[in-house]
Amino acid sequence: MNPLLEQFLSEARDFLQGIGEELMRLEKAPDDKALLVSLFRLVHTLKGNSGLFEFPEMTRVLHAGEDLMDAVRNGRVAFTQELADQLLDAMDFVGMLCDEIESGGAIHASRAADSARLAAALRALIALHAVPDAQQNCEAVFDGATSALTATPTPQQLPLADIPEAARLAAYRRAQNGDTLHWVAYKPIAECFFQGDDPFFAARQTPDILWVRIVPSEPWAPLPELDAYRCVLEFQVLTAAPHEALLELYRYVPDQVTMVAVPACNFALPQGDPNGGPVYDDFVVDALDHLDAGRLDALRQAAQTMLHLSNPDLWLSSALRWLLLMLDTAPQTPQALRCLIESLRTLSAPDWSTVTPEQALQDPSEAAEAALPDTKNTPQNAPASVQTNAQTPEVSALFAAQRQILLFDDQPAWLAGRLRAVASVLVNCCNASGEVGAQAQIEAALAQALAQASSAPLLAWLAARENLAPATHVFVVPVPVPVQVSPIVQAPVDAAPADAPVVLDDVPIFGRRAEDVASASTGSKSLKVDQAKIDLLMNLIGEMVVSKNALPYLAQRAEEQYGVRELAREIKAQYAVINRIAEEMQDAIMQVRMLPVSFVFQRFPRLVRDISRKLGKEVELVLEGEDTEADKNIIESLADPLIHIVRNSLDHGLETPDVRRAAGKPASGRLTIRAVQEGDRVLIDIIDDGRGIDPTIIKRKAYEKGLIDEATLERISDREAVNLVFAAGFSTAEVVSDLSGRGVGMDVVRTAVEKVNGSLTLESEVGKGTHLRISLPLSMAVTNVMIVESDGQIFGVPMDHVVETVRVPCADIHTIKQSKTAVLRGSIVPLKALNTLLGLSSVARPNADNEMAVLVVKVGSESVGLVVDEFHETAEIIQKPLAGVLAGLGAYSGSALMGDGSVLMVLNVKELV
Amino acid sequence: MPIEYKKKLVVLRDIVSVDEAEPLLAWLQNKRAAKVDLSACTHLHPANLQVLMAADCCITEWPTDVGLRSWLETAFSPKKQEI
């Protein structure tokens, strides 16, 4: 698994945890605006992150969640318990997907349907719970939500009669051989061409095609008004491919695809010329006689004779062909045969809804009574409320038996086989009772169960189903079925409350239950530690280094003051050991904080690809030195500036292929991002071979924007001019695009880099390219300072600022107006006494040769000489920020403990001068 | 070129991309009863397909690619299929 994904998963868990907590808190205080906003932000960020990967299922749900939270945040939807439940469910689902990704590296395609349904349910909430006065605003949303919720049609509603008889006969045989046939209708959204989709190609990839059709979903517009790029096609496929394969294929567009499993008998639709109407009563009576008496041979013979005598185009012949086929393939289904024969009386299509495959296997008399209505969820027209037929005693008994089997707590060798058997029984039961969505869930539970060698996941599924089933009311279209519906299953129409939650009957409970049982044992190898704890370790090791450094002083005292040489030597020996351990320890702790730059780099290939695609440029990205490491803070601070720089290079630097070719360069531009470690600094180079930066344009622009005055315009060198791009408010782009041109980019880069004590250099040659170098310290924990003395106190000056130390004879110091200056190497350097700057009353002391100690420091681009009493050595210190009342002192950037126990104040040169 | 315009006939070859739909539509707008030769075509973007369908074109040659042919035959009205 790549590190980015690993990080995403770990973060996603945090986010999910956070979202869960916020939701709980919101339930207690539903009006807390701040909570709402932070919740929205969590969902939003998580969605954004998930978009980095190819997890459409996850992103879809999160996107819906985000929209819902946005609506809540804006007061368009009131926060309710139910909403929280729905969101928590969605988050559980996302959590489950995370687990799945972690264990398998990918999301199973069967999740697409769940995800689409959850997303639709979330969106439906936006509409359902809309605060009344905002009703208008969300009408559009509502439309989308309801259409998304429109459930799949029943097999009876499919236009199966449009399929030629030959194809249907073939399909019927396949179905009788045990294949599950699916009717797939793929209706791409009208704008799909603009998203780069080729729905036809996708549809053509459908495996095991039995029959296909392309239909326009609306009448054709006259040619002059036709919009070639508005997709109005619908692709219909009859396939014997397994359900999973179909889900996988259409996983990106589950909302545009309807998939219906079609039982075999639904294909048996006789067609043809009625030839004057139903006149075959004699045959029907005879045939039924044969059937009731079980004389199938006689029935077959009768049918064959009849078929022989009839014109093959007749409706009758068609029905007889079906009858013969059924006798051949499924003679054990008298109910189906009866149905087909009965249809000859009226010459109307046999009503297969009365014969579900399950009953077809039962005793005919019983089957006729137990004929069941369909249980598809179709919230259309006048919704009647009917309880699911999951309650049928037989089916319930089957489920109960499976539960019993699962509850055996022995662990036989054949456990896997037993689990499979149970799962297949459950799948069959669900298919028989019309719970189409259940199959995928059971299979998922089975996979989980097999992996864990425990029956818990299947039990969890059963429990979840059980909990939902008794209380569930489903919306059912009053299917025009002239069937004997047994009285038990007919519930009063008004039983469903008017505002019944739009929850479908087979909503699984994602993971919550199953997780409780099973996931306790999955531990992670890496340890996630709060950064504060690492910082504490860092502080402690700092103190240890300081106290360790006190040992040499102690040894010295033992020798000089007490004259015990032996002891002094032993102390020194011990010191050497402690010193080594402390240094290793410090290294180790620093290592903990180290991250490779690939952490930032790995997002570039995608970024560069997307942007270059958008700009129509060809770019070859070269990443080098990805395993160079630096402190976490440094690496993190690098991310944003780098993105800005890369965008700038792509937008302004690299040219389009045509321009490049005209300039004699290869059409594809080259962008190199390289990281190298040099001493205690990390150097990041961003090099492009684009058009470079023209200093004259920069100068002119800078002057126009008032960033430089006329005098500077004349004076500055080309190199300095190029660096003006880092000035705040600078932009050369004429038009503000979504990529760059707002004039904040490079300024932000500079600020961010300087914040971590880094520096930037920019070199550019017109026509050749641009080279930008960021130099960053390896770690911010250890600072290198130069120690100076003034007025009897010692101060530290960060080495980054120190240019040089010089001794200036008092005679060479001149006073110009009020300020002192000296000429150093031909340039005038203003001198400032450190004592004066710090408000100390004493005057700097010259040394024996009447020379002043001057520390030349660089502030921005200016050099300033600080007059001090004496220079001392440089030291590596661990700088602590000033706390409490001292925090307000701008002159100091922090303090550090020295080995001998003294405190060193570190000057903030920038503030001071 | 995946698409070649002749006097009253347009020949589609290999894979006809989405970009061809606009010119194809423009061409068809000026040619009533245009004929289409798909014999060498292996795939065409649905934008092209719906343009052909909307123009009610006469397919003179069906694709040799059997899979594609079985799809396309359903898309055009039967009266044109005899040829």
HADDOCK unambig.tbl for C-alpha pairs under 7 A between the chains (distance, minus, plus):
assign (segid A and resid 198 and name CA) (segid B and resid 45 and name CA) 6.25 0.50 0.50
assign (segid A and resid 198 and name CA) (segid B and resid 46 and name CA) 6.74 0.50 0.50
assign (segid A and resid 200 and name CA) (segid B and resid 45 and name CA) 6.74 0.50 0.50
assign (segid A and resid 200 and name CA) (segid B and resid 46 and name CA) 5.65 0.50 0.50
assign (segid A and resid 212 and name CA) (segid B and resid 71 and name CA) 5.95 0.50 0.50
assign (segid A and resid 213 and name CA) (segid B and resid 71 and name CA) 6.02 0.50 0.50
assign (segid A and resid 213 and name CA) (segid B and resid 74 and name CA) 5.22 0.50 0.50
assign (segid A and resid 213 and name CA) (segid B and resid 75 and name CA) 6.83 0.50 0.50
assign (segid A and resid 214 and name CA) (segid B and resid 71 and name CA) 6.75 0.50 0.50
assign (segid A and resid 214 and name CA) (segid B and resid 74 and name CA) 5.94 0.50 0.50
assign (segid A and resid 214 and name CA) (segid B and resid 75 and name CA) 5.14 0.50 0.50
assign (segid A and resid 215 and name CA) (segid B and resid 75 and name CA) 6.28 0.50 0.50
assign (segid A and resid 220 and name CA) (segid B and resid 54 and name CA) 5.52 0.50 0.50
assign (segid A and resid 223 and name CA) (segid B and resid 29 and name CA) 6.00 0.50 0.50
assign (segid A and resid 223 and name CA) (segid B and resid 54 and name CA) 6.91 0.50 0.50
assign (segid A and resid 223 and name CA) (segid B and resid 55 and name CA) 6.48 0.50 0.50
assign (segid A and resid 224 and name CA) (segid B and resid 29 and name CA) 6.37 0.50 0.50
assign (segid A and resid 228 and name CA) (segid B and resid 21 and name CA) 6.20 0.50 0.50
assign (segid A and resid 228 and name CA) (segid B and resid 22 and name CA) 6.36 0.50 0.50
assign (segid A and resid 228 and name CA) (segid B and resid 47 and name CA) 5.62 0.50 0.50
assign (segid A and resid 228 and name CA) (segid B and resid 51 and name CA) 6.04 0.50 0.50
assign (segid A and resid 229 and name CA) (segid B and resid 47 and name CA) 5.82 0.50 0.50
assign (segid A and resid 231 and name CA) (segid B and resid 47 and name CA) 6.83 0.50 0.50
